[in-house]
Amino acid sequence: MSREMIAANAALFGHLLDYCRDRGDEWPNGDARRFVASDDADKRYLKELRILEVVRFGLRRAIARIAVEEAHYFVTVGFEFDSSVDGLVSVEANGGAVVAILSELRPLPVAPASMVRNIVEVGKMGDVGYIGHDIGSVHSLFPEVRLYECSNMPAESTWRVFLLLGVDECSLGESWVDAGLREGLVNLASIQNADLPYGALCRSIFDWDPTAMYMALYRCIEATYAYEACRRLAVALQVDESWQSIAAVLQKEIGWYPREAQSLVLVLQYADDGDLREICDQLNVGPADDVKVAAARAIYELRNRLVHFRVGQEAVRREAMDWNRLCESMSRVVADVFSTAFRRMDVELGQPLVS
């Protein structure tokens, strides 16, 4: 559906007016009609641009996938650096694209209210000689909008690319995430599986609390909890169905769901013992006869301490832990477990289960 250009301009300048009002700096004729000057190309983008997916990181930063007719792009808002993600080609964001993106995503301006007022008050409809506001001046009030063409990238890659864009920004900007963990996250993005909870990973990248990253990685493992039980059931009953389908039916019809602690032990059989020992070391778990059981208990206990509050429970000493090494090891475990659970497998049925 085509965007209404008058409404988009009104939303943009209304957002700026609200921003100034909230800071006690309202100007006269604030509600007067204003618009951004545009040519035919700008008008085409403003009318036809569609936002397909978006992830936000606070009030000033976001990533979106957009389409203009048949062309597809990724957009970053509020990113400090240009992206170097493979398959994305940087293109100039014209005025129509900028107005469409800012009017819909409405990031918080970066300029002080006084500067916003100075730029907005230069003119309005009805003033002699007013031909619209300059897009460069309006754009300067907001976080930077960058556009990348991605013509041959399928829709199912969207969230994977969101993750890569976030990791790329972290590699150059202020972030607690170091090179080792970034490499682990890029490796997860290479799995290219739409079932991976990329959204949780994306949102955790810019969170200054590293426990958000740990919990996002835990959610990835949690997504495979029903795998082993349902795989065995499919084999026993000679059912040629995916384990995800079996799990969905069991939950819907009889209310079955996997028991977390037990399921964690089962799925960790597909993880590398070296990574599990590293997790045990990071969580101060001593030697055990079965490293998979020891790691499962340690991972689950930390998860519970982060999620639940109980009287007498020892608080997690965040500053005493090396969250980069812990999350890096967790990322490798996720890659092993998820790749196993969501690939086509030869089973006792004599044919692959559909996954």
C-alpha positions in Angstrom: 0.0 0.0 0.0 1.4 3.4 -0.9 2.3 5.8 1.9 0.4 9.0 2.2 3.1 11.7 1.7 1.3 14.5 3.6 0.7 12.2 6.6 4.3 11.0 6.6 5.6 14.6 6.7 3.1 15.5 9.4 4.2 12.5 11.5 7.9 13.5 11.1 7.4 17.2 12.1 4.9 16.2 14.8 7.5 13.9 16.3 10.0 16.8 16.4 7.4 19.1 18.0 6.6 16.4 20.7 10.3 16.0 21.4 10.6 19.8 22.1 7.4 20.0 24.1 8.6 17.2 26.4 11.7 19.3 27.0 9.8 22.6 27.7 10.8 24.2 24.4 7.6 24.5 22.4 7.6 27.0 19.5 4.8 29.2 18.1 3.0 27.8 15.1 4.3 24.3 16.1 1.3 22.6 14.5 1.6 24.5 11.2 2.1 22.2 8.2 5.7 21.6 7.0 7.3 19.2 4.6 10.7 18.1 3.4 11.5 19.3 -0.1 11.6 16.4 -2.6 12.1 15.5 -6.3 10.4 12.7 -8.2 12.8 10.0 -7.0 12.2 11.1 -3.4 8.5 11.0 -3.8 8.7 7.5 -5.2 10.6 6.2 -2.2 8.4 8.1 0.2 5.2 6.6 -1.3 6.4 3.1 -2.0 8.8 2.2 0.8 7.6 -0.7 2.9 9.1 -1.7 6.3 9.1 -5.5 6.4 10.9 -6.3 9.6 12.5 -4.2 12.3 14.4 -4.7 15.6 15.0 -1.8 18.0 17.8 -1.2 20.4 16.5 1.5 22.8 15.2 4.8 21.5 17.8 5.8 19.0 19.1 2.6 17.3 17.4 0.1 15.1 17.8 -2.2 12.1 15.1 -2.8 9.5 14.5 -4.6 6.2 12.6 -2.5 3.7 11.4 -2.9 0.1 10.8 -0.3 -2.6 8.8 -2.0 -5.3 11.0 -5.0 -6.1 14.2 -3.7 -4.6 15.1 -4.8 -1.1 17.4 -3.0 1.4 18.6 -3.2 5.0 18.6 0.0 7.0 20.6 0.9 10.1 19.5 3.8 12.3 21.8 5.2 14.8 24.8 3.1 13.9 28.2 4.8 14.2 29.9 2.9 11.4 29.3 1.7 7.9 28.6 -2.1 7.6 31.0 -4.6 6.0 28.6 -7.5 6.0 29.0 -9.6 2.9 26.2 -9.3 0.4 25.2 -5.8 1.5 26.0 -2.8 -0.8 26.0 0.7 0.6 23.7 3.1 -1.3 22.8 6.7 -0.7 19.6 7.1 1.3 17.6 9.7 -0.6 15.2 12.2 1.1 12.1 10.1 0.5 13.6 7.0 2.1 14.9 9.1 5.1 11.5 10.7 5.7 9.7 7.4 5.4 12.0 5.6 7.8 12.1 8.5 10.4 8.3 9.0 10.2 7.6 5.3 10.9 10.4 4.3 13.3 10.5 7.7 15.0 13.9 7.4 16.7 14.6 10.0 19.4 16.4 13.0 17.9 20.1 13.5 18.9 20.1 17.3 18.6 19.1 19.5 21.6 15.6 21.0 21.5 17.0 24.5 20.8 18.7 23.2 17.6 15.5 21.4 16.5 13.5 24.5 17.0 16.0 26.6 15.0 15.8 24.3 12.0 12.1 23.6 12.1 11.1 27.3 12.5 12.8 28.5 9.3 9.6 28.1 7.4 6.1 26.6 7.1 3.4 26.3 4.5 1.9 29.7 3.8 5.2 31.6 4.2 6.4 33.4 1.1 9.1 31.4 -0.8 8.7 28.3 1.4 9.5 25.2 -0.8 10.0 22.7 2.0 12.7 21.9 4.5 16.1 20.7 3.3 16.5 16.9 4.0 20.1 17.3 5.1 19.1 19.8 7.9 16.2 17.6 9.1 18.3 14.4 8.9 21.0 16.1 11.1 18.6 16.2 14.0 18.3 12.4 14.1 20.5 9.4 14.4 22.2 8.5 11.1 20.2 6.5 8.6 22.2 4.2 6.4 20.9 2.1 3.5 22.3 -1.2 2.0 21.0 -3.0 -1.0 20.5 -6.7 -0.7 18.8 -7.7 -4.0 19.4 -11.5 -3.9 19.0 -12.1 -0.2 16.0 -14.4 0.7 13.5 -13.3 3.3 14.4 -16.1 5.7 17.9 -14.5 6.0 16.5 -11.3 7.5 17.1 -12.0 11.2 20.4 -13.6 10.5 21.6 -10.4 8.8 20.2 -8.4 11.6 22.5 -10.3 13.9 25.5 -9.8 11.6 24.9 -6.1 11.4 24.7 -5.8 15.1 27.9 -7.8 15.6 29.6 -5.7 12.9 28.7 -2.5 14.8 30.0 -3.9 18.0 33.4 -4.7 16.4 34.1 -1.0 16.0 32.0 0.7 18.6 31.7 0.7 22.3 30.8 -2.8 23.4 31.7 -5.3 26.1 31.6 -8.0 23.4 35.2 -9.0 22.4 36.6 -10.6 19.3 36.2 -14.2 20.5 32.6 -13.8 21.3 31.9 -11.9 18.1 33.4 -14.8 16.1 31.1 -17.2 18.0 28.1 -15.1 17.1 29.1 -14.8 13.4 29.4 -18.6 13.4 25.8 -18.9 14.7 24.6 -16.6 11.9 26.3 -18.9 9.4 23.9 -21.8 10.5 21.2 -20.0 8.4 18.3 -21.7 10.2 15.1 -19.6 10.7 14.3 -21.6 13.9 17.3 -20.2 15.7 16.1 -17.4 18.1 18.0 -14.7 16.3 15.8 -12.0 17.7 16.9 -12.7 21.3 20.6 -12.7 20.2 20.2 -9.4 18.3 18.6 -7.6 21.2 21.3 -8.8 23.6 24.2 -7.5 21.6 23.7 -3.8 22.6 22.6 -4.6 26.2 25.3 -3.6 28.6 24.3 -6.3 31.0 26.1 -9.4 29.7 23.6 -11.7 31.4 21.2 -10.8 28.6 23.6 -12.4 26.1 23.9 -15.5 28.3 20.1 -15.8 28.6 19.7 -15.4 24.8 22.2 -18.2 24.2 20.3 -20.3 26.8 17.1 -19.7 24.9 18.8 -21.2 21.7 19.6 -24.4 23.6 16.1 -24.3 25.1 14.6 -24.3 21.6 16.0 -27.9 21.2 14.8 -29.4 24.4 12.1 -31.5 22.8 14.5 -32.8 20.2 15.8 -36.0 21.8 12.5 -37.2 23.3 10.6 -36.6 20.1 13.3 -38.1 17.9 13.2 -41.3 19.9 9.4 -41.4 19.9 9.4 -41.1 16.1 11.8 -44.0 15.8 9.9 -46.2 18.2 6.5 -45.5 16.5 8.0 -45.6 13.0 6.5 -42.1 12.4 7.9 -40.1 9.5 7.4 -36.7 11.0 9.7 -34.0 12.1 10.5 -33.8 15.9 9.1 -30.2 15.9 5.7 -31.5 14.6 5.6 -34.3 17.1 6.4 -31.9 20.0 3.7 -29.5 18.9 1.1 -32.3 18.8 2.1 -33.7 22.2 1.8 -30.2 23.8 -1.5 -29.5 22.1 -3.2 -32.8 22.7 -1.9 -34.0 26.1 -0.1 -31.0 27.5 3.3 -32.6 27.3 6.4 -30.4 27.4 10.1 -31.3 28.0 11.5 -31.1 31.5 14.2 -28.5 31.4 17.0 -29.9 33.6 16.6 -33.4 32.2 16.3 -32.2 28.6 19.4 -30.0 28.9 21.5 -33.0 29.8 20.1 -34.9 26.8 20.9 -32.2 24.3 24.3 -31.5 25.6 25.4 -35.0 24.4 25.8 -33.3 21.0 28.2 -30.6 22.4 32.0 -30.7 22.5 33.4 -31.8 25.8 36.1 -29.2 25.6 33.5 -26.4 25.5 31.6 -28.0 28.3 34.7 -28.2 30.5 35.4 -24.5 29.7 31.8 -23.6 30.9 32.4 -25.6 34.1 35.7 -23.8 34.7 34.0 -20.4 34.1 31.2 -21.3 36.6 33.6 -22.8 39.1 32.3 -26.3 38.9 34.9 -28.9 39.9 35.9 -32.1 38.1 33.1 -34.6 37.5 32.8 -38.1 36.0 30.3 -36.8 33.4 31.2 -33.4 32.1 27.9 -33.2 30.3 25.9 -33.6 33.5 28.1 -31.2 35.4 27.9 -28.5 32.7 24.1 -29.0 32.4 23.7 -28.5 36.1 25.9 -25.4 36.1 24.2 -23.8 33.1 20.8 -24.5 34.5 21.7 -23.2 38.0 23.1 -19.9 36.6 19.9 -19.5 34.5 17.7 -20.0 37.6 19.8 -17.5 39.6 19.4 -14.9 36.9 15.7 -15.5 36.4 14.4 -16.1 39.9 14.8 -14.4 43.2 14.7 -16.6 46.3 15.4 -15.6 49.9 18.9 -16.8 50.9 19.9 -17.4 47.3 23.5 -16.3 46.5 23.5 -13.3 44.1 25.3 -13.7 40.8 28.6 -11.7 41.1 28.6 -10.2 37.6 31.8 -8.4 37.9 33.7 -11.5 39.0 32.8 -13.5 35.8 34.4 -13.5 32.4 31.2 -13.2 30.4 33.0 -13.1 27.1 34.6 -16.5 27.6 31.5 -18.0 29.1 29.2 -16.8 26.3 31.8 -17.7 23.7 31.8 -21.3 24.9 28.0 -21.2 25.1 27.9 -20.0 21.4 29.9 -23.0 20.3 27.6 -25.3 22.3 24.6 -23.7 20.7 26.1 -24.2 17.2 26.7 -27.9 17.9 23.3 -28.6 19.5 21.3 -26.6 17.1 23.0 -27.9 14.0 22.3 -31.5 15.2 18.7 -30.9 16.1 17.7 -29.1 12.9 19.5 -31.0 10.2 18.1 -34.0 8.3 19.0 -37.2 10.1 19.2 -40.9 9.1 17.3 -42.8 11.8 16.2 -46.4 12.4 13.2 -45.8 10.1 15.6 -46.2 7.2 14.9 -42.8 5.8 15.5 -39.2 6.9 13.0 -37.5 9.2 11.8 -34.2 7.6 13.2 -31.2 9.5 
